[in-house]
Amino acid sequence: MGVTGSIASVRAFDLIRELRKNGFSVQVVASKASLELIGEKALEWAAGSKVISEISGKTEHIKFFGKNGSAELLLIAPATANTISKIAMGIDDTPITTFATTAIGSGKPVLLAPAMHEPMYGNPIVKKNLELLKKRNVKIIEPFIEDEKAKMENVGKIVKEVKKALGEKNFVGVKVLVANGATYSKIDPMRVITNLSSGKMGRAIAEQLELGGADISLIEGTEHTKFYSKIMAELENMFDWFVCPAAINDFAAVESTNKLSSGKKLNLELTPAPKLLQDVRKKYPKLKICAFKAETNKSKKELEKIGLEFLKKNKFQLVVVNDISKNPAGEDSSEMGIVSKKEIVWVKGTKEKIAEQIVGEMEKVL
């Protein structure tokens, strides 16, 4: 990871720590200007290794980015206008630019996260150099504009881009529609009936698929009939997979045109809502579907049986079963069973871990 002399270098510490939390080992290459802003010892502590601030007789750039170099990727964050332009022109007069030239020459992934004042970012020469780097397969992690500054993208998004660059691209060319979150049905102009789905599972699956190179469309829950219509309309765009962790209302209220009075008993009339998954299957018999089935107070064997019956009845490819009495909605961790025709796999842990396993099972069906 190259750290240049932008004031945004003060965020490098958090970025390094987040990369390491996600399983990456980090070697820092720092410019002298950046070390005046953030101490060398702090970077060293964050990365767990000695900072490289000059090229020595050990030819560090070759050690890491030669043909047999040990580094998998070069991330420069922040990347100043000066460093960007030097890399674009092939100028090697700092350790970071030398690392970049070597990495590009070896075909290793290079990611730049620019940070500078807005007028500098808008300079046509800087823009031209960024476009030139893109043509050389250098990934530019675009900054966001705030207070007349082009600020380095947030840490989470940078880590996500690193994961994308290094992930196995098993879903390149695969179109996936993910239906996610809670839906609701109106009782009156102010009130609704809904459920406790947080949408965490769907977002984790969408991110995991995106890391694998899939073309993702994500539709979040909304009013039930609108959600149903949006899904049906979107599916006309010819998807390979439909993944549906969305908690879709089973019942719809008969909506009152006037706000209902409070302070007295109220009887609600509920009618069965259309079954989205079954309707999707009827309309798209060749579409691969990963469905979710929530139950309460069931053993694993019971859940497996329910999941297998649901899968066979609707000709789904995968069914993910979950006992919400043991795994309440909104929790960051859970335990779920992934049911297919060939096997049943149980996975316990964070939503991200479960999403990774679900996507792994989807890959087997490709």
Buried (B, 14 or more C-beta within 10 A) or exposed (E): BBBBBBBBBBBBBEBBBBBBEEEBEBBBBBBEBBBEBBEBEBBBEBBEEEBBBEBEEEEBBBBBBBEEBEBBBBBBBBBBBBBBBBBBEEBBEBBBBBBBBBBBEBEBBBBBBBBBBBEBBEBEEBEEBBEBBEEEEBBBBEBEEEEEBBBBBBBEBBBBBBBBBEBEEBBEEBBBBBBBBBBBBBBBEEBBBBBEBBBBBBBBBBBBBBBBBBBBBBBBBBBBBEBBEBBBEBBEEEBBBBBBBBBBBEEBBEEBEEEEEEEEEEEEEBEEBEBBBEEBBEEBEEBBBBBBBBBEEBEEEEBBBBBBEBBEEBEBBBBBBBBBEEBEBEEEEBBBBBBBEEEBBEBEBBBBBBBBBBBBBBBEEE
